[in-house]
Amino acid sequence: MRNKLVWVCRILVGLLFIFSGLIKINDPLGFSYKLQEYFEVFNITFLNGLALMIAIVLCTLEIVLGFTLLIGVRAVKVAWGLLLLIIFFGFLTFYSAYFKVVQTCGCFGDAIPLTPWQSFSKDMVLLALVLVIFVNRKSIQPAFSEKTGDRLAWGSIIVALGIGFYTYSFLPVIDFLAYKVGANIPNEMITPPGAEPDVFEITYQLKNKKSGETKTMTDKEYLKSNIWKDNSWEVVGTPESRLVKKGFTPKIIDLSIKDSQGNDYTKELLANPYNNLFVVAYDLNKTNLNGLGNLNALAINLHDNFNTRTVLLTSNSATDAEAFAKKNHLAMEIFYVDAVPLKEMVRANPGVLLLKNGTIINKWHYHSVPKYDDLVKEYFQK
């Protein structure tokens, strides 16, 4: 019976760690953004430059620990690694939930968004399973010889790291973001008729000016009791708002494209009925100049031969962006967008989206942009 329990825990923990690691390593740059949020919370922003490498290493560690647990390799060390890792993750998710700092932990990337308390609950269940494995760590038998097991473990490390560097260099294999290929951006920004919005409950702290008596009331109780008509009672402090029921939220809520004067061009650019390009460089100070130069040459050729409109979207200031464009001879119109949606549009700096009527026809990392002739043949000669 005991052996069966350990096996069940091994399978559940192993598969969950592998799944969690694969989901995140599919989008290591996205996971690195989440790590930077934690670095901000704990005031260790000096690690921001290492966020990507840390993201890939953590994902690899999850995959390798899960895999080696399943095949029983180095069971004692693996059990210690699992215990320490789940305690670490449990601390982060509890801190996020209790102090309301990072509101999505990124445990399963953007594939399965979890609230901090959901993430913490998941980690506590995992901790219980890992404790069973840890207590019985010396009784776990390997499925292969030590030599074969070590080779398989090293193979899993190489595969995991390879996936991480590939997806970083050529975009996620599976895109779970709102700006995925085939998505119509204007439609993703709309709340359909009849959709229920979020429902919040507001809590007031009240104090009687004469007696000093205090009361705590919800907004419904406050209105129903008519206490607001009694001038002897006053609201003290800041009312607290709590989400009671989650309503419909559009997938895209923060996209606003403006020119240097602050004029909104979002609708105009997304309504373009012809093939057009969005070149995305959320930070021009960190963008790959060679990659941007290739995109600039592509934009010039498409404009000359197909009158294709190409715009550069960036979060830099207008002054810096215009100076950058002049220095690098960019033949693109420049528009300005907050960095958050730009990072979601394409996991590259720069990256490019091919759109028509606001629908994303395709998108590429600067490493994988097709050659001009191939792009024309595929998208401009139909």
N, C-alpha and C positions, 0 to 999 in steps of 0.2 A: 504493500500500500504506500509505504514511504517512497519507494523508488518511483512509483507511478506519479506521485505528487511532484517529485523533483523533475521528472521528465516533462510533465505538463507545464511547470514553471519555466523550464529551459526553453521549450518550444514557444511559449507565449512571449517571454522576455526577448529571446533571440530574434524572433520574427518582427516584433515591435521595434526593437533597436535598429534592425536592418531597414525596415520600412521608413522609420523616422530619419535615419541617416540618408537614405536614397532620395527622399522627398526634398530634403534641404540641400543635398549636394547637386541636385538637379538645377538649383538656382543659388549658387554660393554667394554671388554678389548681393542678392536680396537678403540672405542670411547675415552677411557682413553689415548691411544697413541696420538690421535689428540689433546686432552686437554693439554697434556704435550708439544706439539708444541706451543700452545698459551702461556703456562706458560713460555716457553723459550723466546718468543717474548717480553712478558711484564716483564721479569726478576723476576718472582715469582716461580722459580723452587723449592722452599722449599715446594710447594704444590704437587710435583710429587708423594709423597707417598700416598696422598689422592686422586689421580686422578681417580682411579677405583670407589671409593665410591661416589665421585662427579659425575662421569659419570652415575652411576646407579640412583642417586637422581635426576639429571636433566632429564633423560629419564622418570623416574616415574612421575615427575612433569608435563612433557608434556602430558603423557597419562591421568593422573588424571584431569588436567585442561580441556583437550579436552572432556573427558567423562562427567565431571560435567557440562560443558557448554551445551552439548547436552540435558542433563536431567534437566537443569535449577536449579541445587543445588547451594545455596550460591552465587547467580548471581553477586552481587556487589563485593564480595571478588575475585571471579573467574575472573571477568572482569579486576580488578586491577592486578591480577597475570598474566593474558595474556598480558596486556599492558606492564608491566615491563619486562616480559620475551622476548617479541618480540623486544622491544627497546634494550635490552641487546644483543640479537642475531644480530640485525641490526647493532649495533656498531661494533661487532666482524667481521661481513662479510664485512662491509665498510672498516674497518682498514686493513683487509687481502687484499682486492682488491686494495685499494689506495696505500698502502705501499708495496704490492707484497711480503707478508711474508709467510702466510700459504695458499698454492695454492689450497687446497681442504678443504672446511670447515667441511665436515663430517656431514652436515645437514641430509642427508638420508643415512649415513654410506657408505659402499662400494656398495650398491645396485644401487644407482643413483648418480654417481659422478657429481658434479657441480663445475664450475669455481667460483672464488670469486664474480665476477660481476653478474653471474647468481644467486648465493645465495643471494646477496644483493637485486637484483631485486625481487626475490621471497619474501624476508622479507618485502620489501616496499609494495608489494601487500597485504601481510598478515597484515601489520600495518594498511592499509586503512580499511580492513575488521574488524580488532579488534577495531578500533576507532568507527566504527558504533555501535558495541556491547557495547563499553564503554559508549558512549553517551546515549544509551538506556538501560543501565544496570539495572535501577530500574524498568523498565517495563517488564523485563523477568520473566515469570511465571514458577514455577517448575512443572515438570510432575508428581511428587509424593509428598506425605506429607514430612514435614521436617525430621521426624524421619526415614522414609524409604529412603529418599534421602541421609541422612548422612550415613546410613548403606551401601548403594550402593557405596558411595564415599570411605568409609573405605575399602570396598571390592575391589575396583579398585586399591587402594594403595597396599593392600596385594598381589593381583594378579601380579601387575607390578613389585614389589620388588621380588616376587617369580620367575618370568621369568628372571629377571636380575641375581639373584644368581644361578639359574639353568644353564643358558647359560654360565656364567663364569666358573662354576664347571664342565660342561660336553660338552663344545663347542657349537657354534651357532646352532640353529635348522635348519636354512637355511644358507648355506655357499656361500657368494657372491664373495669370493676371487679366485684368479687364481689357487690356490693349492687345489681345491675342489676334492672330491672323483670322480673318473672317468676321471680326466684331465690327459693328457699326457704331462709331463713337457717339453720334448724336442720340441714337436709341438707348445707349447705355447711360445717358445722362438724364433720361426722362423718368418721372414717377408716373406710372399708368393710372388712369382714372379709377377711382374707387379703392386704390391701395391705402391701407391703414398706415399712418405715420407712427413713429415711436410714441409710447405713452410714458409720461414721467409723473412722479409723485413729488410734490414739494413739501418740505417740512419747515414749519416756522417755530421760532423760539419767541414766546411772548412774556412780557413782564408787566405787572400791574403798577402803575405809577404811584398809587396811594399806599397799598399794602406791601408791595415788594414781592407778591406771589408770582411764581413763574409757571408757565404751561408750555407743553410741546404739542403742536397740532399739525395735521396734514392739511394741504390746501382745501380738500373737500370738507374736512371738519371745520376749518376756519370759516368757510363761506356758509355752511349749513347752520352753524351756531350763531351767526350774526354778531360775533364778538368784535368784528371789525367796525361795527357801528358804535361801540362803547369807547369813548375817548380816553378812558382810564387805562386801557390796555395798549401797549405799543410793541411793535416787532423789534427785537434786538438781534444784533448780529446779522450774518448773511444767510438767507434761506438756503437749505440744502436740497439739491435735486437728485432724485434716484430713478433710474430706468426701471419701470415696472413691466413693460411689455415691449419687446422688440418689434418694430413695424418694418415696412418696406424701405430699403435704402438703395438708391441707384448704385450701380457698380462704379460709376465715375461721378464724383461729386465736387472735385476740386480743380477742374480744368478750366483755365481762363487764359486765352492767348491775346496779348496786347502789344501795341507798337511802343516806340520810345516815348510817345506823348501820353500813353495811358489809354488810348482808344482800343475798344474791344473788337477783335477780329475773329473771335472763335467761330461764330456762325458762318461768316463769309468763307473762311478757309476750309471748314468742314463741309460746305455745300458745293465745293468745286466738282462739277460733273465730269471732269477729265482726269486722267492719270496725273497725279502730282506727288511730290516728294516732301516729307518732313524729315529734315536732318536734325537729329537730337544730340545736343552736346550740353548736358546739364551744367558742366563746369568747364569753361574754355581754358582755365588755367591748368587743368589736368587732362585735357583732351589729347588724343593721339594725333599729332600734326600730320603725319604721313597719311593716316586713315582719312582725316578731314580733307587733305589735299586731293586724294583720289575721289572722294565724294564731290568735291568742288568741280573737278574735271568732268565727272559724270553729269553733273547738273548743267554745265555749259553745253555739252554735246546734246543733251536732251532738249534744252531750250532752243538751240539753233536748228535742230532737225524736227522737233515735234512740238515746239512752243510750250514745253512743260514748265509748270511753275514749281520752283523749289524754294522752300523757306527753311531758315535755320531757327530752331527753338533753343533758347538758353535761359538760364537763371541769373546770368551775370548782369551787372548794371549796363545801362545803355551806353554810357561813356566807355566802359571797358570793352564791350562787345563791338562797338563801332571801330575802336582803335585796333582791336584784334582783326576784324574783317579787312580793314585797310592794309594792315601789315602783311596779312596772308592772302590778299587779293581775292577775297571770297566773292563769288558771283551769286549771292543768295540774298533774299530779303530776310531781315532779322526781326524776330518777334520774341516776346519775353513771357516766360511761364515759370511758375514756382518749381523748385527743384524736385519736390515729391512726385508730382505726376510725370515729370520727365524721366525720373528713375524707373517709374512703372512702365512707361511706354516701351522702352527697350533697354535691356541690361547691357548697355555699351556706351562708351563715351569717346568717339561718337558712334551713333547707330542711325539707321535710316528706315523710314516707313514709306511704303508705296500705298497711296490712298486713291479712292475714287468714290465720290458722293459720300465721303465720311467713313467709308468701309475700308478696313485695313486689308489690302490685297496680299501683301507680304511684308516682311521686315527682316533686316539683316544686321548682324554685328559688322563692324568695319572690316573684320578679317574675312568675312564670307560674302561680301557684296559681289554679285555676278559681274562679269565683264560687260562692257557696253553692248557689244553685239549680241550676247546671250540674253541680256535684259530686254533689248529691243525685240528680239525674236519671240520671247516668251510673253511680253506684256504690251508691246506697242504696235504689233503688226497683226492684230486680230480683227 
